[in-house]
Amino acid sequence: METRRLRLLMELSRLGSMRAVAETVGTTTSTVSQQLTVLAREMGATLIEPDGRRVRLTPAGRRLAEHASVILAAVESARLDLAPDAEPNGTLRVAGFATAIRAHLLPLVTDLAVSHPRLHIFVREHEPAEALQLLAADEADLALTYDYNLAPADPDPALHATALWTASWGLGVHAGAEVPESADTLEVFARCRTQDWIVNSRNAADETVIRTLASMAGFTPRITHQADSLDLVQGMITAGLGVGLLPIGTTTLPEVRLLPLTGPEVTLRAFAVARHGHLVWPPLALVTDLLAQRIRRNPSGRGAERRATPAPPSRPGP
């Protein structure tokens, strides 16, 4: 059912003649008659009947005209609500990795609750592949994702990615490891060739980085452990279970050394991803822009983690 036909019926109810309707909407009487005939066929009901040389609405026509006024008002309200210059409101569904949510999205949620109380944000914590699947299935409107310079994500022509920040990564090793601080990336990897390697349990990007650099250093890494939490990665390193990538600048445990990786560097790149054409929706445009502005204003607080870091357990009661 086309709304323009409902508009013609509503105008006929208001004006009383097809000629008046035609003059009001800028068409011909014949076109008005044809469109109302199609509408009657779609509804399976007689909508108009002769009334001398004019026509009038049947009871079914009058009832549909009442519905039409409500429907057309709702359509107009939706048009205004979705216009690029409309006040952002509604529900924005965001799926993203823990650091992006905790360090950047949640502060915006707090601010937006005051500045845009009609805008509601639903948050789901997911690794990039999971977040992008939700985006593709229309179960999320915005995905906060990351990749690495040595493991770039395949571009999807259906998606638009807004760059947010970059962060350098190093290799976490046990404090007693005999690796000089001045060693370049390939020497660091070569000296750790006999170690077990710890990778992310929910994203293969850092494993790709490790395998790439190990191959350049002339060996195949023995990848044995997986952990989604960076705290757990450090715990594994402390326990002597292996080595793993960690963000530069993170606070390390006393038993963990964080070696910088230079030549080649390992860089995490964070993005806000949405479907092409959807960024004109005011809530999505607003939050994407605010995320980018926040990071430009505070580059030192961009965040570097890629995995969820759970809060420490509470102390047991007495």
Secondary structure, DSSP 8 states (H G I E B T S, - for coil): --HHHHHHHHHHHHH-SHHHHHHHHTS-HHHHHHHHHHHHHHHTS--EEEETTEEEE-HHHHHHHHHHHHHHHHHHHHHHHHSTTS---EEEEEEE-HHIIIIIIHHHHHHHHHH-TTEEEEEEE--HHHHHHHHHTTS-SEEEEEEETTB-----TTEEEEEEEEEEEEEEEETT----TT--HHHHHHHTTTSEEEE-SS-SHHHHHHHHHHHHTTS--EEEEE-S-HHHHHHHHHTTS-EEEEETT----TTEEEEE-TTTTEEEEEEEEEETTGGGSHHHHHHHHHHHHHHHH-GGG-----S-----------
